[in-house]
């Protein structure tokens, strides 16, 4: 998509720093679904391109850390979405925000959704998006 080059640059910069990129499982699932059903990528709904991306996430364990759901994710995500009802956060956004907020080692959130910068973390987290 239009943010592809930006995402590649982020991945390459993190690789050079030897800094892992935490990927919540729900984000991996959302990426798979987008790739699986985007006719520009998966002709005739061929799952192989999407499976390739999931395979790369799983294969490069030095760069990508696949993260499960945060504790009490359903209750907490509903509370977060209710607290930020004036924002355009999706449920997956809420899970990402909770995952980053729960881990004090996370100091940067890479996203193409600049609206996530409205969230107030319990520790310092830079929300980085294309053009920002």
Secondary structure, 3 states (H helix, E strand, C coil): CCCHHHHHHHHHHHHHHCCCEEEEHHHHHHHHHHHHHCCCCCHHHCCHHHHHHHHHHHHCCCCEEEECCCCCHHHHHHHHHHHCCCCCCCHHHHHHHHHHHHCCCCCEEECCCHHHHHCCCCCCCEEECCCC
